[in-house]
Amino acid sequence: MGCGNSKVLPEASKKSYVSVVQSLVAFSKGHEDDDEPKKQKKKQKNPWFSASVDNPHLGPSSKQQIKQRQEWNKVPKYKDKFEPRVTARYDIKALIGRGSFSRVVRVEHRATRQPFAIKMMEVEAPEGREVCDSELAVLQRVSHANVIQLVEVFQFPQRVYMVLELATGGELLDRVVSRGHFTERDATQAIQMILAALVYLHSLGITHRDLKPENLLYYHPGADSRLLVTDFGLSAFASTLTRCEISERGNEETGESWSLRTTCGTPEYMAPEMLLRRPYSCAVDMWALGVIAYILLSGTVPFEDDSRTRLYRSIVRGKYSFRGNVSLLDFLFSYV
């Protein structure tokens, strides 16, 4: 998705967080009704790790066999699309995700047998080029334990191939759904890792602008896994912004900072100043982090309404309620 258009989401139910999740990520995840477990569809995972088949009547071996057959059926199709320079260096193993302008595959380096993910981006369309340029502008400049790491890039006229470290631990969103909500201790650990990434990104003049649990991945399935910030397609990097993107750029000697105007991101996580189309800064990422903290601690979203207009109004007013210790939430929402 390119900047300038916010993501359009379907209506959300107020009964449970699982139903809320269905509305928030319906464009990338398929689910069946909770009262029909026998008809569950294959769940489409985030484009950084493999999809799985959710069927309670299948044993582990059956699931694995089905998964392998699906991967084998898809590999030849996408191998043919890869440039020889890429396949000479990496062995394509499986398609693990897709987006509007991209396909992501799991690969192995032919010499070291180390696993990676390759994000193949179609850049012929202006929108695809915009998303690709935004990601590359960030990934080519960052190196942090809590930010997805770019290994190398292959660029061609029609496609760009980004080789990335492979995250296999799943989305933060998945862990919240499986638990219902986090303990305050676990939530604090997750927030600390996200904050570490944001401090680093903001120090470089990078604003993510689409921070949400779906874009936060665990490096491995273990409880001690580090969290990785991913998906920089909507990010803004200070040195690459155009005049249309920047409303004002401050004087570095006075310590003033540049600000943005473009409205983009996922509505439930957007800061009030962005919705009001006012100049904003990297503080919008802190607002999104406050929403994430609320979700971790409660298992629900702080701002929710079937009407987009009422949703925006509640966000702009900053009105939310939470039972329990809200010190962490107060800190993250305090800048409003």
DRENGU-162102 format. One record per residue: x, y, z of N, C-alpha, C in turn; residue in three letters; residue number from 1. Coordinates in steps of 0.2 Angstrom, whole numbers. Example, Ala and Ser with C-alpha at 12.3 -4.5 7.8 and 13.67 -1.06 7.14 Angstrom:
REM residues 2
> 66; -28; 39; 62; -22; 39; 66; -16; 39; ala; 1
> 64; -11; 35; 68; -5; 36; 64; 0; 39; ser; 2
***
This chain:
REM residues 336
> 4; -6; 0; 0; 0; 0; 4; 6; 0; met; 1
> 3; 11; -4; 7; 17; -4; 4; 22; 1; gly; 2
> 8; 27; 2; 6; 32; 7; 1; 36; 4; cys; 3
> -3; 39; 8; -9; 44; 6; -15; 40; 6; gly; 4
> -16; 34; 7; -22; 30; 8; -21; 26; 14; asn; 5
> -26; 27; 19; -26; 23; 25; -30; 16; 23; ser; 6
> -28; 11; 27; -30; 4; 25; -38; 4; 27; lys; 7
> -42; 1; 23; -49; 0; 24; -50; -7; 27; val; 8
> -53; -6; 33; -54; -13; 36; -62; -14; 37; leu; 9
> -64; -21; 37; -71; -22; 38; -73; -21; 45; pro; 10
> -80; -22; 46; -83; -21; 52; -80; -25; 58; glu; 11
> -79; -23; 64; -77; -27; 69; -82; -28; 74; ala; 12
> -82; -34; 77; -86; -36; 83; -83; -34; 89; ser; 13
> -88; -33; 94; -86; -31; 101; -86; -37; 106; lys; 14
> -87; -43; 104; -88; -48; 108; -81; -51; 111; lys; 15
> -76; -51; 107; -70; -54; 109; -64; -52; 105; ser; 16
> -58; -52; 108; -52; -50; 104; -51; -54; 98; tyr; 17
> -53; -60; 98; -52; -64; 92; -56; -61; 86; val; 18
> -62; -59; 87; -66; -56; 82; -63; -50; 80; ser; 19
> -60; -46; 85; -57; -40; 83; -51; -41; 78; val; 20
> -48; -46; 80; -42; -47; 76; -44; -49; 69; val; 21
> -50; -53; 68; -52; -54; 62; -53; -48; 57; gln; 22
> -56; -43; 61; -58; -37; 57; -51; -33; 55; ser; 23
> -47; -33; 60; -41; -29; 59; -36; -32; 54; leu; 24
> -36; -38; 53; -31; -41; 48; -35; -46; 43; val; 25
> -41; -44; 42; -45; -48; 37; -42; -48; 30; ala; 26
> -38; -42; 28; -35; -42; 21; -29; -47; 21; phe; 27
> -27; -49; 26; -21; -54; 26; -22; -61; 29; ser; 28
> -27; -62; 32; -28; -68; 36; -35; -71; 34; lys; 29
> -36; -77; 33; -43; -80; 32; -45; -84; 38; gly; 30
> -51; -83; 41; -53; -87; 46; -60; -90; 45; his; 31
> -62; -95; 48; -69; -98; 48; -73; -96; 54; glu; 32
> -79; -96; 55; -83; -95; 61; -80; -100; 67; asp; 33
> -80; -97; 73; -78; -101; 79; -82; -107; 80; asp; 34
> -89; -107; 78; -93; -113; 79; -92; -118; 73; asp; 35
> -88; -117; 69; -87; -122; 64; -79; -124; 63; glu; 36
> -77; -127; 68; -70; -129; 68; -68; -134; 63; pro; 37
> -73; -138; 61; -71; -143; 56; -70; -141; 49; lys; 38
> -72; -134; 48; -72; -131; 42; -67; -126; 41; lys; 39
> -62; -126; 46; -57; -121; 46; -53; -121; 40; gln; 40
> -51; -115; 38; -47; -114; 32; -40; -114; 34; lys; 41
> -36; -114; 29; -29; -113; 30; -28; -106; 31; lys; 42
> -24; -105; 37; -23; -98; 39; -17; -95; 36; lys; 43
> -18; -89; 32; -12; -86; 29; -8; -82; 34; gln; 44
> -2; -84; 34; 3; -81; 39; 6; -75; 36; lys; 45
> 9; -71; 41; 13; -65; 39; 19; -67; 34; asn; 46
> 20; -63; 29; 25; -65; 24; 32; -66; 26; pro; 47
> 33; -68; 32; 40; -69; 34; 41; -76; 37; trp; 48
> 36; -80; 37; 36; -87; 39; 31; -91; 36; phe; 49
> 32; -98; 37; 28; -102; 33; 20; -103; 35; ser; 50
> 16; -104; 31; 9; -105; 32; 8; -112; 35; ala; 51
> 2; -113; 39; 1; -119; 42; -6; -121; 41; ser; 52
> -8; -127; 42; -15; -130; 41; -18; -131; 48; val; 53
> -23; -127; 49; -26; -128; 56; -32; -133; 55; asp; 54
> -31; -139; 57; -36; -144; 57; -35; -149; 63; asn; 55
> -40; -148; 68; -39; -152; 74; -39; -160; 73; pro; 56
> -41; -162; 68; -42; -169; 66; -36; -172; 63; his; 57
> -31; -168; 61; -25; -170; 58; -19; -171; 63; leu; 58
> -16; -176; 63; -10; -177; 68; -4; -173; 65; gly; 59
> 1; -173; 69; 7; -169; 67; 10; -171; 60; pro; 60
> 10; -178; 60; 14; -180; 53; 9; -179; 47; ser; 61
> 3; -179; 48; -2; -177; 42; -1; -170; 41; ser; 62
> -1; -166; 46; 0; -159; 44; 6; -157; 41; lys; 63
> 12; -161; 43; 18; -159; 40; 18; -162; 32; gln; 64
> 15; -167; 31; 15; -170; 24; 11; -165; 20; gln; 65
> 5; -163; 22; 1; -158; 18; 5; -152; 17; ile; 66
> 8; -149; 22; 12; -143; 21; 18; -144; 16; lys; 67
> 21; -150; 16; 26; -151; 12; 24; -151; 4; gln; 68
> 18; -155; 4; 15; -155; -3; 13; -148; -6; arg; 69
> 10; -144; -2; 9; -137; -4; 15; -134; -6; gln; 70
> 20; -134; -2; 26; -131; -3; 29; -133; -10; glu; 71
> 29; -140; -11; 32; -143; -17; 28; -140; -23; trp; 72
> 22; -140; -22; 18; -138; -28; 19; -131; -30; asn; 73
> 21; -126; -25; 22; -119; -26; 29; -117; -29; lys; 74
> 34; -121; -26; 41; -119; -28; 42; -119; -35; val; 75
> 41; -124; -39; 42; -123; -46; 40; -117; -50; pro; 76
> 34; -115; -48; 30; -109; -51; 34; -103; -50; lys; 77
> 37; -102; -43; 40; -96; -42; 48; -96; -43; tyr; 78
> 50; -102; -44; 57; -103; -46; 58; -100; -53; lys; 79
> 53; -101; -57; 54; -99; -64; 54; -91; -64; asp; 80
> 51; -88; -59; 51; -81; -59; 57; -77; -57; lys; 81
> 61; -81; -53; 67; -78; -51; 73; -78; -56; phe; 82
> 77; -72; -55; 82; -71; -60; 88; -76; -58; glu; 83
> 91; -78; -64; 97; -83; -63; 102; -81; -58; pro; 84
> 103; -75; -57; 108; -72; -53; 106; -74; -46; arg; 85
> 100; -74; -44; 97; -75; -37; 97; -83; -36; val; 86
> 95; -87; -41; 94; -94; -40; 101; -97; -40; thr; 87
> 106; -94; -43; 113; -97; -43; 116; -96; -36; ala; 88
> 114; -92; -32; 116; -90; -25; 112; -93; -20; arg; 89
> 105; -94; -21; 100; -96; -16; 96; -102; -19; tyr; 90
> 95; -107; -15; 90; -112; -17; 83; -110; -14; asp; 91
> 78; -110; -19; 72; -108; -17; 68; -114; -14; ile; 92
> 65; -113; -8; 62; -119; -4; 55; -119; -4; lys; 93
> 52; -113; -3; 45; -113; -2; 42; -106; -2; ala; 94
> 36; -105; -5; 33; -98; -5; 29; -98; 2; leu; 95
> 31; -92; 6; 28; -92; 13; 24; -86; 14; ile; 96
> 23; -82; 9; 19; -76; 9; 18; -72; 3; gly; 97
> 13; -67; 3; 12; -63; -3; 9; -57; -1; arg; 98
> 10; -51; -5; 7; -45; -3; 5; -42; -10; gly; 99
> 3; -36; -10; 0; -33; -16; 6; -32; -21; ser; 100
> 12; -31; -19; 17; -30; -24; 23; -35; -23; phe; 101
> 22; -40; -19; 28; -44; -17; 26; -51; -16; ser; 102
> 31; -56; -16; 31; -63; -15; 37; -64; -10; arg; 103
> 36; -68; -5; 41; -69; 0; 42; -77; 0; val; 104
> 48; -79; -1; 50; -86; -1; 55; -88; 4; val; 105
> 55; -94; 7; 60; -96; 11; 66; -99; 7; arg; 106
> 72; -98; 8; 77; -100; 4; 83; -102; 8; val; 107
> 88; -106; 5; 94; -108; 8; 100; -105; 4; glu; 108
> 105; -103; 7; 111; -101; 4; 114; -107; 1; his; 109
> 116; -107; -5; 119; -114; -8; 125; -116; -5; arg; 110
> 129; -111; -3; 136; -113; 0; 136; -114; 7; ala; 111
> 132; -110; 11; 132; -111; 19; 126; -115; 21; thr; 112
> 121; -116; 17; 114; -119; 19; 111; -115; 24; arg; 113
> 112; -109; 25; 109; -105; 30; 102; -103; 28; gln; 114
> 97; -103; 32; 90; -101; 29; 90; -93; 29; pro; 115
> 86; -91; 24; 84; -84; 24; 77; -83; 21; phe; 116
> 75; -77; 21; 69; -75; 17; 71; -71; 11; ala; 117
> 68; -72; 6; 69; -67; 0; 62; -64; -2; ile; 118
> 62; -57; -1; 56; -53; -3; 57; -51; -10; lys; 119
> 53; -54; -15; 53; -52; -22; 48; -46; -23; met; 120
> 50; -40; -25; 45; -35; -26; 44; -33; -33; met; 121
> 38; -32; -35; 37; -30; -42; 37; -22; -42; glu; 122
> 41; -19; -46; 42; -12; -46; 41; -9; -52; val; 123
> 37; -12; -57; 35; -8; -63; 30; -3; -62; glu; 124
> 25; -5; -57; 20; 0; -56; 23; 5; -51; ala; 125
> 20; 11; -52; 23; 17; -47; 22; 15; -40; pro; 126
> 16; 12; -38; 15; 11; -31; 20; 5; -28; glu; 127
> 21; 0; -32; 26; -5; -30; 33; -2; -29; gly; 128
> 35; 3; -34; 41; 6; -33; 42; 10; -27; arg; 129
> 36; 14; -25; 36; 18; -20; 37; 14; -13; glu; 130
> 33; 8; -13; 34; 4; -7; 41; 1; -6; val; 131
> 44; -1; -12; 50; -4; -12; 56; 1; -10; cys; 132
> 55; 7; -13; 60; 12; -11; 60; 14; -4; asp; 133
> 54; 14; -1; 53; 16; 6; 57; 10; 11; ser; 134
> 56; 4; 9; 59; -1; 13; 66; -1; 12; glu; 135
> 69; 0; 6; 76; 0; 5; 79; 6; 8; leu; 136
> 76; 11; 8; 79; 17; 11; 80; 16; 19; ala; 137
> 76; 12; 22; 77; 10; 29; 82; 5; 30; val; 138
> 80; -1; 27; 84; -7; 28; 91; -7; 26; leu; 139
> 93; -3; 21; 100; -2; 19; 104; 2; 24; gln; 140
> 101; 5; 29; 104; 10; 34; 104; 7; 41; arg; 141
> 100; 2; 42; 99; 0; 49; 103; -7; 51; val; 142
> 105; -7; 57; 107; -13; 60; 106; -13; 67; ser; 143
> 101; -17; 69; 99; -17; 76; 96; -24; 78; his; 144
> 97; -26; 84; 94; -33; 86; 87; -33; 85; ala; 145
> 83; -28; 86; 76; -28; 86; 73; -25; 79; asn; 146
> 77; -25; 74; 74; -23; 67; 76; -28; 62; val; 147
> 72; -30; 58; 73; -35; 53; 79; -33; 49; ile; 148
> 84; -38; 48; 90; -37; 45; 90; -38; 38; gln; 149
> 93; -33; 34; 94; -35; 26; 100; -38; 25; leu; 150
> 101; -43; 22; 107; -46; 20; 110; -44; 14; val; 151
> 106; -44; 8; 109; -41; 2; 103; -40; -3; glu; 152
> 104; -36; -8; 99; -34; -13; 101; -36; -20; val; 153
> 96; -39; -24; 97; -39; -31; 92; -35; -34; phe; 154
> 94; -30; -39; 90; -26; -42; 90; -27; -49; gln; 155
> 84; -27; -52; 83; -28; -59; 77; -23; -61; phe; 156
> 76; -22; -68; 72; -17; -70; 64; -18; -68; pro; 157
> 62; -24; -68; 55; -26; -66; 55; -28; -59; gln; 158
> 60; -31; -56; 59; -34; -49; 65; -32; -45; arg; 159
> 64; -32; -38; 69; -31; -33; 69; -37; -28; val; 160
> 75; -40; -27; 75; -45; -22; 79; -43; -16; tyr; 161
> 75; -43; -10; 78; -42; -4; 79; -48; 0; met; 162
> 85; -50; 2; 87; -56; 6; 87; -53; 13; val; 163
> 83; -56; 17; 82; -54; 24; 83; -60; 29; leu; 164
> 84; -59; 35; 85; -64; 40; 78; -67; 41; glu; 165
> 78; -73; 42; 71; -77; 43; 69; -77; 50; leu; 166
> 63; -74; 51; 60; -75; 57; 55; -80; 58; ala; 167
> 55; -85; 62; 51; -91; 62; 47; -91; 69; thr; 168
> 47; -86; 73; 43; -87; 79; 36; -84; 79; gly; 169
> 34; -82; 73; 27; -79; 73; 26; -72; 75; gly; 170
> 20; -70; 73; 18; -63; 75; 17; -62; 82; glu; 171
> 18; -56; 85; 16; -54; 92; 8; -55; 92; leu; 172
> 5; -53; 87; -2; -54; 87; -5; -61; 88; leu; 173
> -1; -66; 86; -3; -73; 87; -2; -75; 94; asp; 174
> 3; -72; 97; 4; -74; 104; -1; -71; 109; arg; 175
> -3; -65; 107; -8; -62; 111; -15; -66; 110; val; 176
> -17; -68; 104; -23; -71; 103; -23; -78; 107; val; 177
> -17; -82; 107; -16; -88; 110; -17; -88; 117; ser; 178
> -14; -82; 120; -15; -81; 128; -21; -78; 130; arg; 179
> -24; -74; 126; -29; -69; 128; -27; -63; 130; gly; 180
> -21; -62; 134; -18; -56; 135; -11; -58; 139; his; 181
> -7; -53; 139; 0; -54; 142; 0; -53; 150; phe; 182
> 4; -56; 153; 5; -53; 160; 9; -46; 160; thr; 183
> 9; -42; 165; 12; -36; 165; 19; -37; 164; glu; 184
> 22; -42; 166; 29; -43; 166; 31; -45; 158; arg; 185
> 27; -49; 155; 28; -51; 148; 27; -45; 144; asp; 186
> 22; -41; 145; 20; -35; 141; 26; -30; 141; ala; 187
> 29; -30; 147; 34; -25; 148; 41; -27; 144; thr; 188
> 42; -34; 144; 48; -36; 140; 47; -35; 133; gln; 189
> 41; -36; 130; 39; -35; 123; 40; -27; 122; ala; 190
> 37; -23; 126; 37; -16; 125; 44; -13; 125; ile; 191
> 48; -16; 130; 55; -14; 130; 59; -15; 123; gln; 192
> 58; -21; 120; 61; -23; 114; 59; -18; 108; met; 193
> 52; -17; 108; 50; -12; 103; 52; -5; 104; ile; 194
> 53; -3; 110; 55; 4; 112; 63; 4; 110; leu; 195
> 66; -1; 111; 73; -1; 109; 74; 0; 101; ala; 196
> 70; -3; 98; 70; -2; 90; 68; 5; 88; ala; 197
> 63; 7; 92; 60; 14; 90; 65; 20; 92; leu; 198
> 68; 19; 97; 74; 24; 99; 79; 24; 94; val; 199
> 81; 18; 92; 86; 18; 86; 84; 21; 80; tyr; 200
> 78; 19; 78; 75; 21; 71; 74; 29; 71; leu; 201
> 71; 31; 77; 70; 38; 77; 76; 42; 78; his; 202
> 82; 40; 80; 88; 43; 81; 91; 44; 74; ser; 203
> 89; 40; 69; 91; 40; 62; 86; 44; 58; leu; 204
> 81; 47; 61; 76; 50; 57; 71; 46; 53; gly; 205
> 70; 40; 56; 65; 35; 52; 59; 35; 57; ile; 206
> 53; 36; 53; 47; 35; 56; 43; 29; 53; thr; 207
> 41; 24; 57; 38; 18; 54; 31; 19; 51; his; 208
> 27; 22; 55; 20; 24; 52; 15; 19; 51; arg; 209
> 17; 12; 53; 12; 7; 52; 14; 2; 58; asp; 210
> 16; 4; 64; 17; 0; 69; 11; -4; 72; leu; 211
> 11; -10; 72; 5; -14; 75; 8; -21; 76; lys; 212
> 4; -25; 80; 6; -32; 82; 8; -37; 76; pro; 213
> 5; -36; 70; 6; -40; 64; 13; -38; 61; glu; 214
> 15; -32; 62; 22; -31; 60; 28; -32; 65; asn; 215
> 26; -35; 70; 31; -37; 75; 32; -44; 75; leu; 216
> 38; -47; 74; 39; -54; 73; 44; -57; 78; leu; 217
> 43; -63; 81; 48; -66; 85; 53; -70; 81; tyr; 218
> 59; -69; 83; 64; -72; 79; 64; -79; 79; tyr; 219
> 62; -82; 85; 61; -90; 85; 55; -91; 90; his; 220
> 53; -97; 90; 47; -99; 94; 48; -98; 101; pro; 221
> 54; -98; 104; 55; -99; 111; 52; -92; 115; gly; 222
> 51; -93; 121; 49; -88; 126; 54; -82; 126; ala; 223
> 60; -84; 125; 66; -79; 126; 68; -76; 119; asp; 224
> 63; -77; 114; 65; -74; 108; 65; -66; 108; ser; 225
> 69; -63; 104; 69; -56; 103; 63; -54; 98; arg; 226
> 60; -48; 98; 55; -46; 94; 59; -42; 88; leu; 227
> 56; -42; 82; 59; -39; 76; 53; -34; 73; leu; 228
> 55; -28; 72; 51; -23; 69; 52; -24; 61; val; 229
> 46; -25; 58; 47; -27; 51; 42; -22; 47; thr; 230
> 42; -23; 40; 37; -20; 36; 38; -12; 36; asp; 231
> 43; -10; 32; 44; -2; 32; 42; 1; 25; phe; 232
> 36; -2; 22; 34; 0; 16; 31; 7; 17; gly; 233
> 28; 9; 23; 25; 16; 24; 30; 20; 27; leu; 234
> 36; 18; 29; 40; 22; 33; 43; 28; 29; ser; 235
> 45; 33; 33; 48; 40; 31; 55; 40; 33; ala; 236
> 59; 42; 29; 66; 43; 30; 68; 50; 29; phe; 237
> 71; 53; 34; 72; 60; 33; 75; 63; 27; ala; 238
> 81; 59; 25; 85; 61; 20; 82; 60; 13; ser; 239
> 77; 56; 12; 74; 54; 6; 67; 57; 5; thr; 240
> 64; 61; 9; 58; 64; 9; 57; 69; 3; leu; 241
> 52; 70; 0; 51; 75; -5; 48; 81; -2; thr; 242
> 47; 87; -5; 44; 93; -2; 37; 92; -1; arg; 243
> 33; 87; -5; 26; 86; -3; 26; 82; 3; cys; 244
> 31; 78; 5; 30; 74; 11; 32; 78; 17; glu; 245
> 36; 83; 17; 39; 86; 22; 35; 93; 23; ile; 246
> 32; 95; 28; 28; 101; 29; 33; 106; 31; ser; 247
> 38; 105; 35; 43; 109; 37; 49; 106; 39; glu; 248
> 55; 108; 38; 61; 105; 41; 64; 110; 45; arg; 249
> 65; 108; 51; 68; 113; 56; 76; 114; 55; gly; 250
> 78; 119; 59; 85; 120; 58; 89; 116; 63; asn; 251
> 94; 112; 61; 97; 107; 65; 101; 111; 71; glu; 252
> 103; 117; 70; 107; 120; 75; 102; 122; 81; glu; 253
> 96; 123; 79; 91; 125; 85; 88; 119; 88; thr; 254
> 89; 113; 85; 86; 107; 88; 79; 106; 86; gly; 255
> 77; 110; 81; 70; 109; 79; 70; 102; 74; glu; 256
> 64; 99; 74; 64; 93; 69; 59; 94; 64; ser; 257
> 60; 90; 58; 56; 90; 53; 49; 87; 54; trp; 258
> 44; 88; 51; 37; 85; 52; 34; 83; 46; ser; 259
> 29; 78; 46; 26; 75; 40; 19; 77; 40; leu; 260
> 16; 76; 34; 8; 77; 33; 4; 71; 31; arg; 261
> 8; 67; 27; 4; 61; 24; 0; 57; 29; thr; 262
> -6; 56; 27; -10; 51; 31; -10; 44; 28; thr; 263
> -7; 40; 33; -6; 33; 30; -6; 28; 36; cys; 264
> -7; 22; 35; -6; 17; 41; -13; 13; 42; gly; 265
> -14; 10; 48; -19; 6; 49; -24; 10; 54; thr; 266
> -30; 12; 53; -34; 17; 57; -34; 16; 64; pro; 267
> -34; 10; 67; -35; 9; 74; -28; 11; 78; glu; 268
> -23; 11; 74; -16; 13; 77; -14; 20; 75; tyr; 269
> -18; 24; 71; -16; 30; 69; -17; 36; 75; met; 270
> -12; 40; 75; -12; 45; 80; -17; 51; 78; ala; 271
> -19; 55; 84; -24; 60; 82; -22; 65; 77; pro; 272
> -15; 67; 78; -13; 72; 73; -13; 70; 66; glu; 273
> -12; 64; 65; -12; 61; 58; -19; 61; 55; met; 274
> -24; 59; 59; -31; 59; 57; -33; 66; 56; leu; 275
> -31; 71; 60; -33; 78; 59; -29; 81; 53; leu; 276
> -24; 77; 50; -20; 80; 44; -16; 86; 46; arg; 277
> -14; 86; 52; -9; 91; 55; -2; 88; 54; arg; 278
> 3; 93; 54; 10; 91; 54; 11; 86; 60; pro; 279
> 15; 81; 59; 17; 76; 64; 24; 74; 64; tyr; 280
> 26; 70; 69; 33; 68; 69; 33; 61; 71; ser; 281
> 39; 58; 73; 40; 51; 74; 36; 49; 81; cys; 282
> 33; 54; 84; 29; 53; 90; 23; 49; 88; ala; 283
> 21; 49; 82; 15; 44; 80; 17; 37; 81; val; 284
> 23; 35; 81; 25; 28; 82; 24; 27; 90; asp; 285
> 25; 32; 94; 24; 31; 101; 16; 30; 103; met; 286
> 12; 33; 99; 5; 32; 100; 3; 25; 98; trp; 287
> 5; 23; 92; 4; 16; 90; 7; 11; 95; ala; 288
> 12; 12; 98; 15; 8; 104; 10; 8; 110; leu; 289
> 7; 14; 111; 2; 14; 117; -4; 9; 115; gly; 290
> -6; 9; 109; -11; 5; 107; -9; -2; 108; val; 291
> -3; -4; 106; -1; -11; 106; 0; -13; 114; ile; 292
> 2; -8; 118; 3; -10; 125; -4; -12; 128; ala; 293
> -9; -8; 126; -16; -9; 128; -18; -16; 126; tyr; 294
> -17; -18; 120; -19; -24; 117; -15; -30; 121; ile; 295
> -9; -29; 123; -5; -34; 126; -8; -35; 133; leu; 296
> -10; -30; 137; -12; -30; 144; -19; -32; 144; leu; 297
> -24; -31; 139; -31; -32; 140; -33; -37; 135; ser; 298
> -30; -38; 130; -33; -43; 124; -38; -39; 120; gly; 299
> -39; -33; 121; -44; -29; 117; -41; -23; 114; thr; 300
> -44; -20; 109; -41; -13; 107; -44; -7; 111; val; 301
> -41; -2; 112; -43; 4; 116; -48; 8; 112; pro; 302
> -48; 8; 105; -52; 12; 101; -56; 8; 96; phe; 303
> -62; 7; 96; -66; 2; 92; -73; 5; 91; glu; 304
> -75; 5; 85; -82; 7; 83; -83; 4; 76; asp; 305
> -90; 2; 75; -92; 0; 68; -91; 6; 63; asp; 306
> -92; 12; 66; -92; 18; 61; -85; 21; 61; ser; 307
> -82; 21; 55; -76; 24; 55; -75; 31; 57; arg; 308
> -81; 35; 56; -81; 42; 59; -81; 42; 66; thr; 309
> -85; 38; 70; -85; 38; 77; -78; 35; 80; arg; 310
> -75; 30; 76; -68; 28; 78; -63; 33; 78; leu; 311
> -63; 37; 73; -58; 43; 72; -60; 48; 78; tyr; 312
> -66; 49; 79; -68; 54; 84; -65; 52; 91; arg; 313
> -66; 45; 93; -64; 43; 99; -56; 43; 100; ser; 314
> -53; 42; 94; -45; 42; 94; -43; 50; 95; ile; 315
> -46; 54; 91; -44; 61; 92; -46; 64; 99; val; 316
> -51; 62; 102; -52; 64; 109; -48; 60; 114; arg; 317
> -45; 54; 112; -40; 51; 117; -44; 48; 122; gly; 318
> -50; 46; 122; -54; 43; 127; -54; 35; 127; lys; 319
> -51; 32; 132; -51; 25; 133; -52; 23; 140; tyr; 320
> -54; 17; 141; -55; 15; 148; -51; 8; 149; ser; 321
> -48; 7; 155; -45; 1; 156; -45; -1; 164; phe; 322
> -47; -7; 165; -47; -9; 172; -40; -12; 174; arg; 323
> -37; -9; 180; -31; -12; 182; -26; -7; 182; gly; 324
> -19; -9; 182; -14; -5; 182; -12; -2; 176; asn; 325
> -13; 5; 175; -12; 8; 168; -6; 13; 168; val; 326
> -1; 12; 172; 4; 16; 172; 8; 16; 166; ser; 327
> 9; 10; 163; 12; 9; 157; 8; 12; 151; leu; 328
> 2; 12; 151; -2; 15; 146; -2; 22; 147; leu; 329
> -3; 25; 153; -2; 32; 154; 4; 35; 151; asp; 330
> 10; 32; 152; 16; 34; 150; 16; 34; 142; phe; 331
> 13; 29; 139; 14; 29; 132; 9; 34; 128; leu; 332
> 3; 35; 131; -2; 40; 129; -1; 47; 131; phe; 333
> 4; 48; 135; 5; 55; 139; 6; 60; 134; ser; 334
> 9; 59; 129; 12; 65; 124; 6; 69; 121; tyr; 335
> 0; 66; 121; -6; 68; 117; -8; 75; 121; val; 336
***
